Amino acid sequence: MTALPSRLLSTKAETLRNLAGLVQGAHILPQVALRCGDWWIDRKAAIETVQQELGPDTALIVRSSARSEDTLTQSNAGAFASILNVTGADELARAINAVIASYGGTNDPEDVVLIQPMLRDVALSGVAFTHDPSTKSPYRVISLHRGPDTTSVTAGEGDIETHVLTPDAEPEAPELTAVVRLLDELETLVPDQPLDIEFARDTSGAVYLLQVRALVMSGPRPATSRADHRATTRRIAAKVAAAQKAHPYLCGQSTVFGVMPDWNPAEIIGTRPRPLALSLYRNLVTDATWAYQRNNYGYRNLRSFPLLQSFAGQPYIDVRLSFNSFIPADLDEGIANRLVDHYIARLVAAPTLHDKIEFEIVFSCYTLDLPERIKSLEDAGFSEQECRQILKSLRRLTNRVIDKKNGLWRLDAAKIETLKSRHDRIAASDLAPQERIYWLLEDCKRYGTLPFAGLARAGFMAVQLLRSLVTTGVFTETDYQDFMQSVDTVSGQFSRDSVRLDRASFLARYGHLRPGTYDIRSPRYDEAPGLYLDGRDRSDSGSEHKAPQFGLSLLQMRQIREMLAKHKLRLDVVELMEFLHVGIEQREYAKFVFTRNLSDAMAILSDWGQSLGFSADDLSYAQISAIQDLSARTDDPAELIGRSIEEGRRAYVETQSVWLPPLITRPENVHAFQLPESEPNFVTQSQATGAVVLLRPGAQRDDLDGAIVFIQSADPGYDWLFSRGIAGLVTEYGGVNSHMAIRAGELRLPAVIGAGELLFRRWSRAQRVHIDCAGRRVEKIA
């Protein structure tokens, strides 16, 4: 057996030299490691050595290999220059000088410039980790670019694929099998050390190892063994397999699971919520409330079915349940079964629609363009008569909701007002803390999230009806935008009041808000007003204007009147416009009201918990059921809550160690999946809140202390940002393995790498945002 060098990992050049005679699964290109001291002494001799070793006409790559680079504690990824396609003695000399200059004038004669032949006929290239860089969990993470450009992944540019798999899994892309085997081999050669490699595969299928270094990860990480992790992922896969069987009380032969469909937990509580946030969301919404109200509105009865499944503490929506709950209760059972199967098949075929199911997949209400849209079902095998039955059921259901006198949304709007009065009575009472928490949350369910679920349904119907006015040609897209601007929501009132009201008055109305609605660790506005409100320009008179009025032309009024009659919707034109306005407005208002109960319950819990010796961070690990039970028990509160916290801490270690795709369509996805392009990469497990600063290419600013900086690409040229005291980083493009991701991980800087065009544009327009990397979410604050 070949004796291994005492230390395989060294500088970039030395590591490749050490591995050259050991690695069997990849080629390592020949190299010349040029000492800076030798270059300074005799440059002509150095050039001659390179040309003798690598060939006088060979195209070369000149790379950095400084002693401060690729250490066990600091990678300096992307900090130094690499020059590609260097030919001839003059170009080589200039390239060597450029690389040495990028070392920053250290003048260390032992620093090295690594020179190798350029790799030709590259089919794909990328970066691979032996572990999840954010949690150190045992996942193979491979980011690649297809094509000849070997710099796309590290620069965070171009079309990048990211594949994630457990050590025992096979990659979904067969061409990556050799890369996985290479990672296995390197782990054997360098045990107990997470690794970061760069690789390439040429058009013949040969794999080249371009770099190996220690994967530098600072801070504490979940202490989950590989055996425990394997057991956890296998349990999740078994749960998915069992859930995908037929159920006697459900339509549809199988199911899939997603973090964004329906009640989109990824957006509300994040994909790795603490136990308290997850249990609150389940208690208030997804265990029973969702099904009760949907059935109330005329859909199938799904009561007793919990919508949300917890996979190692990560929340997933059972999509078959969701699709069942969008079927009108009076629809024929056979048609209902086929509809659910059709909806699921569509989602599996187009997984990027997982956050758009009601717009792109499901027919959940009647709209003015529905007779045309529903014809797509005929292509899927539904008869014309069956389509008519679906239309009639959806029309009956929709008319019941929007009825001008007895519409269900009107009843729900009244319940929200009841919640406000009941809240004030509890606030003025002398109830013990556990009693106040119990009743605030019980009222929140009965008079808050229950009617909110109904008003959210009405709000969705309003948007769908509004969009159908565009698709039928009654409105232009400009009309649609003008109408939406005329809607006066709580958000619009918030913006105006933040300028118009003094701080005390503003906080009296909005002080209960907190960026993480279900996160007890997130300070309320009235607990940390400076964090959220400082820096807002109260002289901005542009925020003072009220929502503009929207008017219909006579032609539009006549067209709408005729269409309402033709489609047998029981509203006149004025009543429809009222429903469109109020339906959208009431949804946001209802959330604003019910979150006061929730926020106050968490504030009481935080204060009470502190008196018992628990911080807000401690309490975030508790289950809300344990706290609610105290209202009817005589147990020692500190002991009962303490047990729940300790159990939650143990469970959350597992939650942090697991990485799952946003949509699980089969059990194998638990072990191997490709991240969709729109799925951002969250670096570290940290949080940050700050003002948004959007930097254009080439721009620099000094006033970045505490800012959340937005840049387009994960370009190592932005390395200067890390010396400016920034609180967080968001890039439009880039992968989990880009240089900026690696640097952020080293510095424990919360970062969102590769947010994608839509999310980047939406978040960068905010004034302040909150980044929660552990929960994998970004929230606009102002």
C-alpha positions in Angstrom: 0.0 0.0 0.0 1.3 3.4 -0.9 2.4 5.5 2.1 0.5 8.8 2.2 2.3 12.1 2.7 2.1 13.4 6.2 -0.1 16.3 5.1 -1.8 16.1 1.8 -3.5 19.5 2.0 -1.1 22.3 1.6 -1.0 25.2 -0.9 -2.9 24.9 -4.1 0.1 23.7 -6.1 1.5 21.5 -3.4 -1.8 19.8 -2.8 -2.2 18.9 -6.5 1.3 17.6 -6.6 0.7 15.5 -3.5 -2.5 14.0 -5.0 -1.1 13.4 -8.5 0.2 9.9 -7.8 -2.7 8.9 -5.5 -6.0 9.9 -7.1 -7.3 7.2 -9.5 -10.7 8.8 -10.4 -9.5 11.9 -12.2 -6.6 13.4 -14.1 -4.4 16.1 -12.7 -2.8 18.4 -15.2 1.0 18.8 -15.2 2.3 22.0 -13.5 5.1 24.3 -12.9 5.1 25.8 -9.4 7.1 29.0 -9.7 8.4 30.6 -6.5 8.1 34.3 -6.4 11.7 34.5 -5.1 12.9 32.6 -8.2 10.9 34.9 -10.4 12.5 38.0 -8.9 16.0 36.6 -9.2 15.9 35.4 -12.9 12.7 35.9 -14.9 14.2 34.7 -18.2 15.2 31.4 -16.6 11.8 31.0 -15.1 10.1 31.5 -18.5 12.4 29.0 -20.1 11.6 26.4 -17.4 7.9 26.8 -17.9 8.2 26.4 -21.7 10.5 23.4 -21.4 8.1 21.7 -18.9 4.8 22.5 -20.6 5.7 23.3 -24.2 6.6 26.6 -25.9 3.3 26.9 -27.8 1.0 25.5 -25.2 -1.9 27.8 -24.0 -1.5 28.1 -20.3 -3.5 29.1 -17.2 -1.6 31.1 -14.6 -3.1 30.8 -11.2 -2.4 31.9 -7.6 -1.0 29.6 -5.0 -0.1 31.9 -2.1 0.7 30.6 1.3 -2.2 32.5 2.8 -4.6 30.8 0.4 -6.4 27.5 0.9 -5.4 27.0 4.5 -7.4 25.0 7.1 -8.8 28.2 8.5 -9.0 30.6 5.6 -9.6 30.0 1.9 -9.3 33.5 0.4 -11.5 32.1 -2.4 -11.3 34.4 -5.4 -9.1 36.9 -3.6 -6.2 36.5 -6.1 -5.9 36.6 -9.8 -6.1 33.8 -12.4 -5.2 34.5 -16.0 -6.5 32.2 -18.7 -5.3 31.4 -22.3 -1.8 32.7 -21.9 0.5 32.1 -24.9 4.0 33.2 -25.6 6.8 34.5 -23.3 5.6 38.1 -23.2 2.0 37.2 -22.2 3.3 34.7 -19.7 5.5 37.3 -18.0 2.6 39.8 -17.8 0.4 37.1 -16.4 2.9 36.1 -13.7 3.3 39.7 -12.7 -0.4 40.2 -12.5 -0.9 37.2 -10.2 2.0 38.2 -7.9 0.6 41.8 -7.8 -2.8 40.4 -6.7 -1.0 39.0 -3.6 -1.1 42.6 -2.3 2.6 43.4 -2.0 3.4 40.8 0.6 6.8 40.2 -1.0 6.9 36.6 0.3 9.5 34.8 -1.7 7.9 31.4 -0.8 4.6 32.3 -2.4 4.0 30.4 -5.6 2.5 31.0 -9.0 0.9 27.9 -10.4 1.2 27.4 -14.2 -0.7 24.6 -16.0 -1.8 23.8 -19.6 -5.3 25.1 -20.4 -7.8 22.3 -20.5 -9.4 21.9 -23.9 -12.8 20.5 -25.1 -14.5 21.1 -21.7 -18.1 19.8 -21.6 -18.9 20.9 -18.1 -17.0 22.2 -15.0 -17.8 23.3 -11.5 -17.2 23.1 -7.8 -18.1 20.3 -5.4 -18.2 20.0 -1.7 -18.1 16.8 0.4 -20.4 18.5 3.0 -23.2 21.1 3.1 -21.1 24.3 3.6 -23.7 25.9 5.9 -24.3 23.0 8.3 -21.4 20.5 7.7 -24.1 17.8 7.1 -22.9 14.9 4.9 -24.2 16.0 1.6 -22.4 16.0 -1.7 -23.0 19.5 -3.2 -22.1 19.9 -6.9 -22.5 23.1 -8.8 -21.7 23.0 -12.5 -21.9 24.9 -15.7 -22.3 23.1 -19.0 -20.0 24.4 -21.7 -16.3 25.4 -22.1 -16.2 28.3 -19.6 -14.5 26.9 -16.5 -15.0 30.1 -14.5 -18.8 30.5 -14.5 -19.5 28.6 -11.2 -16.8 30.3 -9.1 -17.7 33.7 -10.6 -21.4 33.1 -9.9 -22.4 33.8 -13.5 -24.2 32.0 -16.3 -26.5 29.0 -16.1 -25.5 27.0 -13.0 -26.9 23.7 -11.9 -26.7 22.7 -8.3 -27.1 19.0 -7.4 -27.4 17.8 -3.8 -27.2 14.2 -2.7 -26.5 12.1 0.4 -23.3 10.0 0.4 -25.1 6.8 -0.4 -27.2 8.2 -3.3 -26.6 8.2 -7.0 -26.8 11.6 -8.8 -29.8 12.2 -11.0 -27.4 13.3 -13.8 -25.4 10.2 -14.8 -22.5 12.3 -16.0 -21.8 13.3 -12.4 -21.3 9.8 -11.2 -17.5 10.1 -11.8 -17.4 13.3 -9.8 -19.2 11.7 -6.9 -16.8 8.8 -7.0 -13.9 11.3 -6.9 -15.4 12.9 -3.8 -15.6 9.4 -2.2 -11.9 8.8 -3.0 -10.7 12.1 -1.7 -12.6 11.6 1.5 -10.8 8.3 2.0 -7.4 10.0 1.3 -8.2 13.0 3.6 -10.5 11.7 6.3 -12.4 13.8 8.8 -11.9 17.0 6.7 -14.7 18.6 4.7 -13.3 19.3 1.2 -14.0 21.8 -1.6 -12.8 20.8 -5.1 -12.9 22.3 -8.6 -13.3 19.8 -11.4 -13.9 19.7 -15.2 -15.2 17.0 -17.6 -14.2 17.0 -21.2 -16.2 15.9 -24.2 -14.6 12.4 -24.0 -15.9 11.9 -20.5 -12.6 12.3 -18.7 -12.7 14.0 -15.4 -9.9 16.5 -14.3 -9.2 17.5 -10.7 -8.3 21.2 -10.8 -8.1 22.1 -7.1 -8.6 20.6 -3.7 -8.8 22.6 -0.5 -10.3 22.4 3.0 -13.9 23.6 3.1 -13.6 26.4 5.7 -16.7 26.7 7.9 -16.7 28.8 11.0 -19.0 28.6 14.0 -21.0 25.8 15.6 -22.6 23.1 13.5 -25.2 20.4 14.2 -23.5 17.4 15.9 -25.2 14.8 13.8 -23.3 11.7 12.9 -23.4 10.2 9.4 -25.3 7.2 10.8 -27.9 9.3 12.5 -28.2 11.5 9.3 -28.7 8.4 7.2 -31.4 7.1 9.6 -33.2 10.4 9.5 -33.3 10.7 5.7 -34.4 7.1 5.3 -37.3 7.8 7.7 -38.4 10.8 5.7 -38.2 8.8 2.4 -40.3 6.0 4.0 -42.8 8.6 5.2 -43.1 10.0 1.7 -43.5 6.5 0.2 -46.3 5.7 2.7 -48.1 9.0 2.1 -48.1 8.4 -1.7 -50.4 5.4 -1.4 -54.1 5.7 -2.1 -56.3 6.9 0.8 -59.9 5.9 1.2 -61.1 9.4 2.1 -59.1 11.3 -0.6 -59.3 11.7 -4.3 -56.2 11.0 -6.3 -53.9 8.0 -6.4 -50.8 9.7 -5.0 -49.4 12.9 -3.7 -46.3 15.2 -3.7 -45.0 17.6 -1.0 -44.0 21.2 -1.4 -42.9 24.1 0.7 -44.8 26.7 -1.4 -48.2 25.4 -2.5 -51.3 26.6 -0.8 -50.4 28.0 2.6 -46.8 28.3 1.5 -44.9 27.7 4.8 -41.6 28.5 3.3 -42.7 32.1 2.8 -44.4 32.4 6.2 -42.2 30.5 8.6 -39.2 29.5 6.5 -38.1 26.0 5.6 -36.2 25.4 8.9 -38.5 27.1 11.5 -37.8 26.7 15.2 -40.3 24.4 17.0 -42.3 27.2 18.5 -42.9 28.9 15.2 -43.8 25.6 13.5 -46.2 24.5 16.2 -47.9 27.9 16.3 -48.4 27.9 12.5 -49.8 24.4 12.7 -52.0 25.2 15.7 -53.4 28.4 14.2 -53.7 27.4 10.5 -52.8 24.1 9.0 -53.9 21.5 11.5 -57.7 22.2 11.3 -58.5 25.9 10.5 -57.6 25.7 6.8 -59.9 22.7 6.2 -62.8 24.0 8.3 -63.0 27.3 6.4 -62.4 25.8 3.0 -65.3 23.4 3.5 -67.3 26.3 4.8 -66.8 28.1 1.5 -68.2 25.1 -0.5 -65.2 22.9 -1.1 -64.7 19.3 -0.2 -64.7 18.3 3.5 -61.0 17.7 4.5 -61.6 18.3 8.2 -59.3 16.0 10.4 -56.6 16.1 7.7 -53.5 18.2 8.8 -52.3 20.0 5.7 -48.8 20.4 6.8 -46.3 17.5 7.3 -43.1 17.9 9.3 -40.1 16.2 7.8 -37.5 16.4 10.5 -39.0 19.7 11.5 -39.2 21.1 8.0 -42.7 22.1 6.9 -44.2 20.6 3.7 -47.7 20.9 2.3 -49.4 17.6 1.3 -50.4 18.7 -2.2 -53.0 16.0 -2.7 -54.9 17.4 0.3 -54.5 20.9 -1.1 -55.9 19.8 -4.5 -58.8 17.9 -2.8 -59.6 21.0 -0.9 -60.0 23.0 -4.1 -62.7 20.6 -5.5 -66.3 21.9 -5.1 -68.1 19.7 -2.6 -71.0 19.0 -5.0 -68.8 17.7 -7.9 -69.1 14.1 -9.0 -66.7 11.8 -7.2 -65.3 10.3 -10.4 -64.5 13.7 -11.9 -63.0 14.8 -8.7 -60.6 11.8 -8.6 -59.5 12.5 -12.1 -59.1 16.2 -11.5 -56.7 15.6 -8.6 -54.7 13.1 -10.5 -54.5 15.5 -13.4 -53.4 18.4 -11.2 -50.7 16.3 -9.6 -49.4 15.1 -13.0 -49.2 18.7 -14.2 -47.2 19.8 -11.2 -44.8 16.8 -11.5 -44.3 17.7 -15.2 -43.8 21.4 -14.4 -42.3 21.6 -10.8 -41.5 25.3 -11.2 -45.2 25.9 -10.8 -45.2 24.8 -7.2 -45.6 28.3 -5.9 -48.3 29.2 -8.6 -50.7 26.2 -8.3 -53.9 28.3 -8.1 -52.9 30.5 -11.1 -51.4 27.8 -13.3 -52.8 24.4 -12.3 -56.0 24.4 -10.3 -59.5 25.6 -11.2 -60.7 26.8 -7.8 -63.3 29.5 -8.7 -65.4 30.8 -11.5 -63.9 33.6 -13.6 -65.0 35.4 -16.8 -62.4 33.5 -18.8 -62.9 30.1 -17.2 -64.9 28.6 -20.1 -61.9 29.2 -22.3 -59.3 28.1 -19.8 -61.1 24.9 -18.8 -60.9 23.6 -22.4 -57.3 22.5 -21.5 -59.0 19.7 -19.6 -60.4 18.3 -22.9 -56.8 17.8 -24.0 -56.3 15.8 -20.8 -59.2 13.4 -21.6 -62.1 15.2 -19.9 -65.3 15.2 -21.9 -67.2 18.4 -22.8 -70.0 17.3 -20.5 -67.6 16.8 -17.6 -66.1 20.3 -18.2 -69.6 21.8 -18.1 -70.2 20.0 -14.7 -67.0 21.5 -13.3 -68.0 25.0 -14.6 -71.4 24.7 -13.0 -70.0 23.6 -9.6 -67.4 26.4 -9.6 -70.1 29.0 -10.6 -72.4 27.9 -7.7 -69.5 28.0 -5.2 -68.3 31.4 -6.4 -71.8 33.0 -6.3 -72.2 31.8 -2.8 -69.0 33.5 -1.8 -69.5 36.8 -3.6 -73.2 37.2 -3.0 -74.0 40.9 -2.5 -76.0 40.4 0.7 -75.0 37.1 2.3 -71.5 36.6 0.8 -69.4 34.5 3.1 -66.6 37.1 3.1 -68.9 39.7 4.7 -69.5 37.3 7.6 -65.8 36.8 8.0 -65.1 40.5 7.9 -67.5 40.9 10.8 -65.7 38.2 12.8 -62.4 40.1 12.5 -64.0 43.1 14.2 -65.1 40.7 17.0 -61.5 39.7 17.5 -60.5 43.3 18.0 -63.0 43.8 20.9 -62.1 40.5 22.5 -58.4 41.3 22.3 -59.0 44.5 24.3 -60.9 42.6 27.0 -58.1 40.1 27.5 -55.5 42.9 27.5 -57.4 44.7 30.3 -57.9 41.5 32.4 -56.0 40.2 35.4 -55.6 36.7 34.0 -52.4 34.8 34.7 -49.8 34.8 31.9 -50.6 31.2 30.8 -54.4 32.1 30.7 -53.8 35.2 28.6 -51.6 33.2 26.2 -54.2 30.5 25.9 -57.2 32.8 25.2 -55.3 35.1 22.9 -54.4 32.1 20.7 -57.8 30.5 21.0 -59.5 33.8 20.0 -56.9 34.1 17.2 -58.0 30.8 15.7 -61.8 31.3 16.1 -62.0 35.0 15.2 -58.7 35.6 13.5 -57.1 32.9 11.3 -60.5 31.2 10.6 -62.1 34.3 9.0 -58.7 35.2 7.6 -58.6 31.9 5.7 -62.0 32.8 4.2 -61.0 36.4 3.4 -57.8 35.1 1.8 -60.0 32.8 -0.4 -62.2 35.8 -1.3 -59.1 37.9 -2.0 -57.8 35.2 -4.3 -61.1 35.1 -6.1 -61.0 38.8 -6.5 -57.5 38.8 -8.1 -58.6 35.9 -10.4 -61.7 37.8 -11.5 -59.7 40.9 -12.0 -57.1 39.1 -14.2 -60.0 37.6 -16.2 -61.1 41.1 -17.1 -57.6 41.5 -18.7 -57.6 38.2 -20.6 -61.1 38.9 -21.9 -60.0 42.3 -23.2 -62.2 44.4 -21.0 -59.1 45.8 -19.1 -55.7 46.5 -20.5 -52.6 45.6 -18.4 -52.4 49.3 -17.6 -56.0 49.2 -16.3 -55.0 46.3 -14.1 -52.0 48.1 -12.7 -54.1 51.3 -12.1 -56.8 49.3 -10.3 -54.2 47.6 -8.0 -52.8 51.0 -7.2 -56.2 52.2 -6.2 -56.6 49.4 -3.6 -56.0 50.9 -0.2 -54.3 48.2 1.9 -52.7 48.1 5.3 -49.3 48.3 3.6 -50.2 51.6 1.9 -51.6 53.0 5.2 -48.4 51.9 6.9 -46.3 53.9 4.5 -48.4 57.0 4.8 -48.6 56.7 8.6 -44.9 56.3 9.0 -44.5 59.8 7.6 -47.7 61.4 8.9 -47.8 60.2 12.5 -45.4 60.8 15.4 -43.5 57.8 16.5 -45.7 57.1 19.6 -48.9 57.2 17.6 -47.4 55.1 14.8 -46.2 52.4 17.3 -49.6 52.4 19.0 -51.1 51.2 15.7 -48.3 49.2 14.2 -46.1 48.3 17.2 -47.2 44.7 17.3 -45.7 43.9 13.9 -42.5 41.9 13.8 -40.6 40.7 10.7 -40.9 37.0 11.7 -44.6 36.8 12.5 -44.3 33.5 14.2 -40.7 33.9 15.5 -40.5 34.9 19.2 -36.9 35.9 18.7 -37.8 38.7 16.2 -38.3 42.0 18.1 -41.6 43.8 17.6 -41.7 47.3 16.1 -42.5 48.8 19.5 -39.6 46.8 21.1 -36.9 48.0 18.7 -38.3 51.0 16.7 -34.8 52.2 15.9 -34.0 48.9 14.1 -36.9 49.2 11.8 -37.8 52.9 11.5 -34.6 55.0 11.7 -33.5 56.4 8.4 -37.0 56.9 7.0 -37.4 60.3 5.5 -40.4 61.9 7.2 -40.2 64.9 4.8 -41.0 62.6 1.9 -44.3 64.2 0.9 -44.7 61.5 -1.8 -45.7 59.1 0.8 -48.6 61.3 1.9 -50.8 60.8 -1.1 -53.8 58.5 -0.7 -54.5 55.6 -3.0 -55.7 57.0 -6.4 -59.3 56.5 -7.5 -60.0 54.1 -10.3 -62.9 54.6 -12.7 -64.6 52.6 -15.5 -65.4 53.9 -18.9 -69.0 53.6 -20.1 -67.9 51.0 -22.6 -66.2 48.9 -19.8 -69.3 49.2 -17.6 -71.5 47.9 -20.5 -69.1 45.1 -21.3 -68.8 44.0 -17.6 -72.6 44.1 -17.2 -73.1 41.9 -20.3 -70.4 39.5 -19.2 -71.8 39.1 -15.6 -75.2 38.3 -17.1 -73.8 35.9 -19.7 -71.8 34.0 -17.0 -74.7 34.1 -14.5 -72.7 35.7 -11.7 -75.0 37.3 -9.1 -73.4 40.8 -9.0 -74.0 44.0 -10.8 -71.0 46.1 -12.0 -70.8 48.3 -8.9 -71.0 45.3 -6.6 -68.3 43.5 -8.6 -66.0 46.4 -8.3 -66.7 46.6 -4.6 -65.9 42.9 -4.2 -62.6 43.3 -6.2 -61.5 46.2 -3.9 -62.7 44.9 -0.6 -61.7 41.3 -1.2 -58.1 42.3 -1.8 -58.1 44.9 1.0 -59.7 42.7 3.7 -57.3 39.9 3.3 -54.4 42.1 4.4 -56.4 43.8 7.0 -57.5 40.5 8.6 -53.9 39.4 8.8 -52.9 42.7 10.4 -55.6 42.2 13.1 -55.1 38.6 13.9 -51.3 39.0 14.2 -51.8 41.4 17.1 -53.2 38.5 19.1 -50.4 36.2 18.0 -47.7 38.9 18.7 -49.1 39.8 22.1 -49.2 36.1 23.1 -45.6 35.8 22.2 -44.7 39.0 24.0 -46.4 37.7 27.2 -44.7 34.4 26.8 -41.3 36.1 26.4 -41.8 38.2 29.6 -43.2 35.3 31.6 -40.5 33.0 30.3 -37.8 35.5 31.3 -39.2 35.4 34.9 -38.9 31.6 34.8 -35.3 31.8 33.6 -35.8 31.3 29.8 -34.6 33.7 27.1 -36.6 34.3 23.9 -34.1 32.0 22.1 -34.7 29.3 24.7 -38.5 29.6 24.2 -38.2 29.3 20.4 -37.5 25.6 20.9 -40.7 24.9 22.9 -43.9 23.5 21.6 -46.9 25.8 21.9 -49.0 22.8 23.1 -46.9 22.5 26.2 -47.4 26.1 27.1 -51.2 26.1 26.3 -51.6 22.9 28.5 -50.4 24.9 31.5 -53.8 26.8 31.6 -55.4 23.5 32.7 -52.6 21.9 34.7 -50.9 22.4 38.0 -47.4 21.3 36.9 -44.4 23.5 37.6 -44.3 25.8 34.6 -40.5 26.1 34.6 -40.1 22.3 34.6 -42.7 21.6 31.9 -41.5 24.4 29.6 -37.9 23.4 30.3 -38.6 19.8 29.2 -40.2 21.1 26.0 -37.3 23.3 25.3 -34.7 20.6 25.7 -36.7 18.2 23.5 -37.0 21.0 20.9 -33.3 21.6 20.9 -32.5 18.0 20.3 -35.1 17.9 17.4 -33.8 21.1 15.9 -30.3 19.6 15.5 -31.9 17.1 13.1 -33.9 19.9 11.4 -30.7 21.8 10.6 -28.9 18.7 9.4 -31.4 17.9 6.7 -31.5 19.4 3.2 -34.5 18.7 1.1 -35.8 20.0 -2.2 -38.6 22.5 -2.4 -40.8 19.9 -4.1 -40.7 16.2 -3.3 -42.3 14.1 -6.0 -40.9 10.7 -5.1 -39.0 9.2 -2.1 -35.7 9.3 -4.0 -35.8 13.1 -3.9 -35.0 12.9 -0.2 -31.6 11.5 -1.1 -30.8 13.2 -4.4 -32.2 16.3 -6.2 -31.3 19.3 -8.3 -32.1 22.7 -6.9 -34.5 24.6 -9.2 -33.1 27.8 -10.7 -35.4 30.0 -8.6 -34.3 28.4 -5.3 -31.9 30.8 -3.6 -28.8 29.6 -1.8 -28.7 30.6 1.9 -25.3 30.8 3.4 -24.7 30.4 7.2 -27.5 29.8 9.7 -27.6 33.4 10.8 -30.0 36.3 10.7 -29.6 40.0 9.8 -31.8 43.1 9.5 -30.7 46.2 7.7 -31.2 48.9 5.2 -31.1 47.8 1.5 -28.2 49.2 -0.5 -28.3 48.2 -4.2 -24.8 48.4 -5.8 -24.5 48.6 -9.5 -21.4 47.1 -11.2 -18.3 49.1 -10.5 -19.9 51.2 -7.8 -18.4 51.6 -4.3 -19.8 53.2 -1.2 -18.4 53.8 2.2 -21.7 54.1 4.1 -22.4 50.4 4.2 -22.0 49.7 7.9 -25.0 47.5 8.9 -26.5 47.4 5.4 -27.9 44.5 3.5 -26.0 44.9 0.2 -27.6 43.7 -3.1 -25.3 43.0 -6.1 -26.0 41.3 -9.3 -23.4 38.5 -9.4 -21.3 36.6 -6.8 -18.2 38.2 -8.3 -15.0 38.0 -6.2 -14.4 41.5 -7.3 -16.8 42.6 -4.6 -14.5 41.2 -1.9 -14.1 44.7 -0.6 -17.6 44.6 0.8 -16.5 42.3 3.6 -14.4 45.1 5.1 -17.3 47.6 5.2 -19.2 46.1 8.1 -22.1 45.0 6.1 -24.8 43.0 7.9 -25.8 40.8 5.0 -25.5 40.1 1.3 -27.9 39.2 -1.5 -26.8 38.4 -5.1 -29.1 38.0 -8.1 -26.9 35.3 -9.6 -24.6 32.8 -8.1 -24.4 29.4 -6.6 -23.8 27.9 -3.2 -20.2 27.2 -4.3 -19.3 30.6 -5.7 -16.5 32.6 -4.2 -18.8 35.0 -2.5 -20.7 32.2 -0.9 -17.5 30.7 0.4 -16.3 34.0 1.8 -19.6 34.7 3.4 -19.5 31.3 5.0 -16.1 31.9 6.4 -17.1 35.2 7.9 -20.4 33.9 9.2 -22.1 36.6 7.2 -25.8 36.0 6.4 -26.0 35.8 2.6 -28.5 34.9 -0.1 -26.6 33.8 -3.2 -28.5 33.4 -6.5 -31.9 34.8 -5.6 -33.0 34.9 -9.2 -34.3 37.9 -11.2 -37.8 38.1 -9.7 -36.9 37.8 -6.0 -33.8 40.0 -6.4 -35.9 42.7 -8.0 -38.6 42.5 -5.4 -36.3 42.5 -2.4 -33.9 45.2 -3.7 -36.8 47.6 -4.0 -37.5 47.5 -0.2 -36.0 50.0 2.2 -35.2 47.4 4.8 -35.2 43.6 4.8 -34.7 40.8 7.3 -32.6 37.7 6.2 -33.2 34.5 8.1 -30.7 32.0 6.6 -31.7 29.1 8.9 -35.3 29.6 8.0 -34.2 30.2 4.4 -36.4 33.3 3.9 -36.1 37.0 3.3 -38.8 39.4 4.5 -39.4 43.0 3.5 -39.7 45.2 6.6 -40.2 48.6 5.0 
